[in-house]
Amino acid sequence: MGILQKPFQQRSAWQLTSLMALVLLLSGCGINNIPTYDERVTAAWAQVENQYQRRADLIPNLVETVKGFAAQEQETLTAVIEARSKATSIQVDESILNNPEKLQQFQQAQGELSSALSRLMAVSERYPDLKSNQNFLALQSQLEGTENRIAVARRDFIQAVERYNTELRTFPGKIWHSILYSDLEPRANFEATADNAEDAPAVTF
């Protein structure tokens, strides 16, 4: 009985070793890269959403503060309010990453809001009392910080999407995609705008 068990144990050990070697070999060949990069895209997009939402949340208080000192700038104030409404009306769940047209609409709406904010901050230059108001200064500081975080979040998202999409198109990712991850499609990405509408508005004085 012991003689029979020994070859069986040796065979089991060999099979286990072979299995572990195969797992290591497959891992080294990038079998997990596609889902890993896809998760990074999702995480990066969540940060983009968070920062744009943070900006949107600051705007009502900013508009009300400016209105208290520059109510006659109604056209500029209305433009900001309308741009915010348009930007926040676009559904931005994860499905937007599979829809280039919808992502472009989102980007355009956020760019229009950035432009409207830039005009609002330029208008405030004409009102010394507003520029020295503590509430306005606090909102200005928060907006500036948020714009910087938006820029970082957008950069990280663009890089994550580029890495993921490249993995789908190149070897060996292309093979793993066809065999194991055919349900995962290339992700939509932000596009550079000719008018730099996505540049952070000038909020410093």
Residue, then its C-alpha position, 0 to 999 in steps of 0.5 A: m500500500g505504501i509503495l502505491q501511495k508514494p508514486f501517487q504523492q509524487r504525481s500530486a506534488w508534480q501536478l501542484t507544482s506544474l499548476m503553480a508554475l502555470v499560474l505564475l506564467l500566465s500572470g507574467c503574461g498579463i492575463n490580469n492586466i485588462p480587468t486591472y486596468d479597467e478597474r483603474v479607469t472606473a476609479a479614475w472616473a469616480q474621481v472626475e465625477n467627485q471633483y466636478q460635483r464639488r465644483a457644482d456644489l460651490i457655485p450656488n453660494l458663489v453666485e449668491t455672494v456675487k449677487g449681493f455686491a454686483a446684482q446688476e451683472q445679471e447676465t453673467l450670473t444667469a449664464v453661470i446658473e444655466a451652465r451649471s444646470k446643463a452640466t449637472s443634468i447629464q447622467v454621468d454613471e459608469s455607462i458614459l465610459n462606453n459612449p463617446e458621444k455622451l462623454q463628449q457632451f459631458q465634456q462640452a457642458q463642463g467646458e461651458l461652465s468653466s467659461a461662464l465661471s471665468r467670465l464671472m470671476a473677471v466681472s468681480e474685478r470691478y467690485p473692490d468690496l466683493k473682492s475683499n469679502q471674506n465669504f467670497l475669498a473663501l469660495q474663491s480659494q475653494l474653487e481654485g483648489t477644486e479646479n486644480r483637483i479637476a485637472v489632476a483627476r482628468r489627467d489621471f483618467i485620460q492616462a488610465v483609459e489610454r493604458y486600458n485601450t492600449e492593452l486591448r489593442t496590443f499583444p498579449g492583451k489582444i489575445w487575452h481580450s479575445i479569449l477571456y474578456s471579450d465583453l470588455e470594450p474600449r473606453a471613451n476618453f476626453e478629447a482635447t478642445a481647440d478653444n481650451a474650454e476645459d482650462a481652469p478659470a482664472v480665480t486668483f487675483 
